[in-house]
């Protein structure tokens, strides 16, 4: 009789599938959910075992890079300027994570100049949808005294027409020639650092939400960084890569694609190409999301699309026709309308079975849009953690009436949609247990209630960060539940997220990927 390699016993097994009294592993697969002969037996001392967590939308390389940048997640501009002033000497000061809603406004070029000691300064907003640079950077760009028009973006100016240093959306790409591409080995180091953090949080799989182009990409050969990390044993979790639509071009006989015809699905269980990533609009807290009505706190401003509507529509349809799954960033309800229109037209003109297209964020969605997404089989990808960390800013931007439409959970499930769990890290903290906690509790960081009617149960939150995310990646046959034949990816916890509303207090004890415990507390 063949023995299992490993048998896990004496635990509460939350399989999200069949009942289990034990979990047996052979190679990288689960082979039994009961006690069977095994070469090694581990008594888990009554801990809780769930499927490994799967972050359906994060920025792994970007997060890894932030671990070596100036932390600007502060509550006052004075603290931000102090952090810049204290940065180690060098040609550049690069910071991340500021939120004008929390620190009292955007930093300015002049404020940064006062503390920079002549260095170039580049401070990135927590949303990733804007940044602030100082005068030496603007001078290098020829923007010290006047702005330029940028399609899908804005060089913000003061009343005299002088650039303030704030660059929104596509205008951020003006800085690209000065700072990008990052060397591949720098990105490998970032991927390594990020993956080690992920294992400690119970993450076994994630989706990297945009590589290779646009303002989101860090290198035109970003895929090589992930491939190299894997070769060197430094890719610690399974990764699906969204390819930025900017990296796609016409390929002979194949339409829109990558050289050699690479597209969605190429790769294996550890590293594979997923959807193509398209940006339709911007940020809610940054007031650049494309809305059907003005923002409540900035009358006259209803955001904007990141491109010509017809061009965005054609891009989505072309990607669908070429066989890509499409993941389109859409936060404002006007952007959601455009994306759903394009998905419906694409499937009508070029039908294919179960395309499983996604709307990343689905940030502000009217009731009719929820119903329509369900009818089209589209996957919404909201971020539960946003409610806590940036919820106060969202409430101000939307006002009380439209806040009820923001970052829904309950109504999506009730409409029959499969909802994945995701963080958008490093926009907010990425630990899945924090995300689950906020899906259940729906409170902002100030303690304000954020549409309690959209709360879900602990079981539904756990299912989102496991089966829901696997489904969003068309990988539910391989992972997302503890089932015989699926990958042995699991997490050992100090408590059960299904039975407590204090999910954030649960500790990760061990993380297994592919039948091996790769992290232990």
N, C-alpha and C positions, 0 to 999 in steps of 0.2 A: 504494500500500500504506500502510495506517495505521501510523504510528510510535507506539511506546510513549512515555510521558512520561519514564520513567526505567528504566535497566537496571543492576542490581547484579551485579557480576562478581567473580571471584577471591576466593571465599569457600567455606567448608564449609557447605553448606545442609542443615540438619536440618529437613526439611519435615514429618515425621511422616505423610507421604503418599507421593507419587511422587518418584523421584529428580529432582534438579535440578542443572543446571550454571550457572544464572543465575536471577534473578528479574526479570521485566519488569512494570512498573506503568503502568496507564493510568487516570487519574483516581484513584479511591480503591480500585481493584481490581487484583488480580494477573491478568495476561493471558497470561503464558507462564512456563515454568520452563526456558527455554533462551535462548540469545542471539538477539535479534531487533533490527531497527532501532529506535533510540530517540533522542529529542532530547538526552538527557543520559545519560552512562555514568559510574558511580562504581565505581572499583576499591577493594575493601574490604581489600586487602592481606593476604589469607589469614585473616581473622577468621571467626568462626562466626556463622551467621544462623539464628535459630529463630523460630517464631511468637511474637507478642507475649504477654507474661504476663498472666494473667487471675486476679485475686484473687476467689474465689467468696464470700467472707464477710469484710467489713471495715467499719469505721465511719469513713467519709471525713471528714465534717464534725466529728465528735468528735475525730479525730486532728488535723485542722487547728486546732481550738481548743486542743488541748494544747500546740501549738507556742508559744503565748503564755501558758501557765500555769506554775506552780512545779513543777519536776521533782522528784518524790518517789521516784524509783526509786533508793533508797539501801539501804545494808546495815546501818543501825543507827538506832534511834529518835532518838539524839542528832543524827545528821545530818539526819533529817527535821525535827526541831524547829528546827535551825539554818537550814534552807532556808526555813521559814515565817518565822522572825524576820528573815531577810534580804530578804524580799519587799518590793517597792516599796510606799510608803505608798498607802493607799486604804481605802475602806470594807470591801472584801472581800479575802481571800487565798484564791485558788482553786488547788489543787494536784492532781496526778494521778500515778498509777502506783505507789503504795506496795503492798508485799506483806508481810504480817505474817510469812510464812515466812522472808523475807530480812532484815527489820529487827528481828526479835526480839519481835514482838507488834504489836498494833494501837495507834496513838496514842490518847490519851484527851483528853477535853474539858479536863481540868485541865492536862495537859501543853501543849496548844495555847494555853490561856489565858495560861500563863506567858510565852509568846513572842509573843503576838499584838498586844500594845500596844493592847488594846481593840477590835481589828478583828474582824469576823466571819470565821471560817475554815471552809472546806469542802474536805476532802481526799478524793479519789476513789480507791478501790481499783483495782489494775491490772485486775481482772476486770470492773469496771463493775458488779458485783453488790452493792456495799456502799460506804458512805462514812462519814467521821467528821466531825462538826461540833463547834464549841466552844460555850461557855456562852451568848454573845450570840445565836447562832443558835437554840439550844434555848429561850432566853427568848422570842425572837420567835415560836416555834412553840408556846409554852405547855407545854414539856416539860422545864423546868429541874429540876423536883423529882420528877416521876412520868411513867411511860410511858403509852401508849395501845395498844390492840389494833389491829393492822393485818392485814387479810386478805392472805395471801401474802407477809408480811414481818415484821420484828421490830425493835422499838426495844430494844436491848440494855441491860440494867440490871446494877448491881452487887448484892452480897448484901443491901444495904439498900433495894433497889428504886429507886435513883437512876440515871437514864440516864447511860451512860458516854460518849455521843456517837456510838456506832457504830449506824448504821442499815442494816439488811440488806434486800435485795430491794425489795419494794414500799414499804417504809417510807421509802425514799429520796424517794418522791414527796411526802412531807411538806415537803421543802425546795423543791419546785417553785414554789410561789407567790412565794418570795423571790428566785428567780434566773432563772426562765424566764417567757416565751419569750425567746430571744436575738433581737435585731433581725435582719431578713433580710439586711441588708448585712454584718453581722458574720459570718453564716454564709457569705455569698458570699466574703468574705475568707478564711475557713477552708478552703473548698472549693478556692479558688485556691492557697493555700499547700500543701495536701495534694497536689493534682494535680501541682505542680511536683516534689515529692519523688518521686511515683510514676513520672513519666517517667524520672527519673534511675535508677530501679531496674528499668526495662524493662517496667513495667506499662502496658498499653494499654487494659485493661478492668477494671472491678471491680463488685462488688455491694455496695451500701450496705445494711447489714443492719438496717434499722429506722428509719423516719422517721415523724414526725407524731403520736406518742402514746406513752404509757407512760413509764417512766423512761429509755428509750433515746432518745426523741425530744427534739429541741432547740427545736422550734417547731411549732405546729399547721399552719403553712403552709411546711413545710420544702421541699416540692416547688417552691415559688416560688423559693427560694434557688438550687436547681439550675438551674431554668429561666433565672433572671436571670444566673447565671454563664455559661451557654451563650450568651445574647444578647450578653454583654459580652466574649466570647472568652476566658473564664477557666475554662471547663470543659475541662481538658487531656486527659482520658481518657474513654472511653465508660463510662457508668454505668447500671446497672440498680438500681432503687429498690425495696426491700422496704417495704411499707406496714405500720406497726404495727397490729395487730388492734384496738387501742383507738380508732383513727381510723375504723373501719368502723361503719356503722349501717344500719338498714333503709332500703331505697330502693324506692319504689313499683314493683311488678311484677318487680323484679330480685332481691329478697332482700338478702343482705348485700353491701354495696358502698360505693363512694364516690358523691358527687353526680354526676349525669349518667351514671351507669353505668360510670365508669372502673374498669378492673380490669386484671389481669395481661395484658400484651401491648400495652397502649396506649403509643404513642411511636414512636421510630425507632431507627436504629443508634447514635445518640449518647446518647440519654436516653429511657429507657422504664420503665414500671411492671412490676415483677416480681411475686414472690409476696407474700402477706400474711405477716407475722411474728407468731408466737404464742410466748409464753414458757410453758413447762410447769414448769420448775424453775430452779435457780440455778447456783452455782459449785462446782467440785470443790475447788479450793484454799481457797475460802471456807467449805467445809463446809455449803453450802446446797443442793447437788444432791440430788435425791430418789433415795435408794438403797434397795435391797432389804435391805441389812444395814448395821449401824453402821459408821461410819468407824473405821479401825483405830486412829487416835491419839486419838479422842474417843468412847469407849464410851458408849452411850446416845443418841448423835446419829446419825440416818440422813438428815438433811436434810428437805426438805419441798417440796411442790408450790406453785406460785404462784397457785393457785386451786382451787376445788372440782373434784374429778375429773370429775364429771358436766358441769359448766359448760364445762370445757376440751374435753371430748369433743364436746359440742354445738356449740361454737364452731368446731372443726375441720371437723365435718361440714357446718355451714352455709356455711363459706367454700368448701369443695369444691363444694357444690351450686350455688353462685352463680358458679362458673367460675374461681375463683382457683386458682393453684398455691399450695400451703401450705408454708411453711418454719417448722417448729416447733423451738424451742430445747429440747433434751433432752440432759442430760449424765449424770445418774444412770440406772442400769438400770431402776429403778422408773418413771422418767419415760419412758424409751424404750418400755417395755411399754405405757403408756397411749397414747402417740402412735401406735405401730404398730396397736394395737387400733382407734383412731379412724380411721386411714387405711383399714384393711381394711373397716370398717363403712361408711365413706363411699362407697367404690367399689362395694361390694356393693349398697347401697341406691340410689345415684345414679351408675350406671356412665358413664364417659366415656373416650375413647381417650387413653392415655398421659398421665395427669395429672402425672406426674413430680414428686410431692411430695418434700420434703426433710426430713431430720432434721439440724438445725444442731448440730454438734459430735459427736453420737453417741458421747459421751465414754467411758462405761463400758458395753460391750456384751457380753453373754454369747454363747457360740457359737450358741445357738438363736436369738438375736435377729439375728445376722448372716445366718443362713440365711433367716429370715423376711423380713428387709428385701430380700434378693435375690428371693425369691418374689413380693413385692409390687411390685417395681420402684421401691422407694424409694431416694432418693439420700442416702447419708450424707455429711456435710461435716465431717470432722475437720481439725485444725490440726497439721501436722507440727512447727511451731516450738514448740508448747507443750512438747514433750518436752525441749527444751533449757532454755528460760527458766523454766518453772514445773514441770518434771518432778520435781525433788527434793521439792517440796511435794506433788505428786500421789502419789509413792511412799509418803510418810509417811501420807497420808490413806487410801490403799487397802490398804497392806500388800503383801507379796510375792505372795500368791496372786491377788488381784484386779487387781493392776497389769498382769498379762498381758492383761487385757481392755480396757486404756485406750488410747484414741487409736490404734486399729488402722489398719493400711494393708494389709499383705500378705494377711491373711485376708479383707479386704473384696474385694480384687482376685481372690483365688482363688475366692471365692464367686460371681464373675461380676458384681459391682457396678462401676459407673463411679464413680470417686473423683475429685472436684475438688480443686484446690489452693487453700488459703486461709490467712489469717493471724489473723483477728479483731483486727487492729490497731485501736486502740493497746494492746490487752491485752498483746501482745508485739511485737517488731520485725517489720515487715511486708515486708521485701525478699524477693521470691520465691526468689532464689538461696539465702538463708538457710533458708527453709522446705524447699527441695529437699534441701539439705545434711543437714538433720535427719531428713528422711524416709529418707535413705539410711544415715545413721550412727547414729541413735537413741541419743544420749548426752545426759545432763543437763548443766547448767552446771558441776556439781561433777566431771564425768567419769564418773558412774555409768552403767552400761548400763541402758537402758530397753527391755526386751523386744526383744532383737535379732531374734527370729523374725518380728517385724512389719516389718522393714526391707524397702525396695523397691529396685529398680535405679535408676540415674540416668535411664534412658530412661523408666521408669514415673513417676518424680517429675516430669520435664519434661512428660510427657503429662498429668499431673494438673493442672499449672498452665497448660495450654493447652487441649487438646481436652476434658479432663475438666470443666473449669470452663465451657467453652462448652456442653457437653452439659447441665450442671446448670441452665443458663439457657435451654435449648431454642434455642440459637443455633449449634449445631455446623454448620449449613449455611452460616453466614456467616463463622465464625472458628474458631480452634483448631488449624488446620494451614495450611501454606503450599500452597495449592491454587489452580489456575486458577478464577477466578470469585469467590473469597473476598476479603474485605476485606484491603487491603494494610496489615496491622498486624504489625510484626515488630520484633525486637530484634537488635542486632549485639553480639556478646560477644567477650571476649578468649580464651575457652576453651570447650570442649565439655562441658556438664554430663552428657552421656551416657557419657563416657569417663574421668571422674575422680571420686574420692570426696572431693575437696577443692573441692566446688562453691562453698562460701562465698568462696573466693579468686578466683573468676572476676569480672571487671569488666564492667560495662555500658559499651559504647562509643557506641552510638547507639540511639535509639528512634524508630520510625516508626509513626504512626497515620494511617490513611486516605491512604496514599501520600505523606505528608510527614514528613520527619525533623523532629521537634519537640523533640528533645534530643540533644546531643552532648557527649561528655566533652572 
